[in-house]
């Protein structure tokens, strides 16, 4: 039995994947979503990837994230916040970014799965849940 448990540990940690190198602010916007359906962004206009920005400041969003066990804030500055969300069962990691636009008073968002193709709507649901908590 112990032998099989040790076999599962590498499998479960492998779900985290490597942090993406192509995220962050590029030309004043968050990186575009890939073609796969496991990403939403307020900079996208397609039905599959598009989502509305959040009417809140980064400080307000950060306060919500601090209440969520699955959220880990990786970095934050005056207009950008990056967090990793880890699923409870399999340990899948999603990368979530927030970019505050002071002129509009809105925070743009991008949430993307690190691994896989489909997320069954998890990224969209996550952003809408954060919006609801605000």
Secondary structure, 3 states (H helix, E strand, C coil): CHHHHHHHHHHHHCCCCCCCCCCCEECCEECCCCCCCCEEECCCCCCCCECCCECCCHHHHHHHHCCCCCEEEEEECCCEEEEEEECCCCCCEEEEEEEEECCCCEEEEEEEECCCCCCCCHHHHHHHHHHHHC
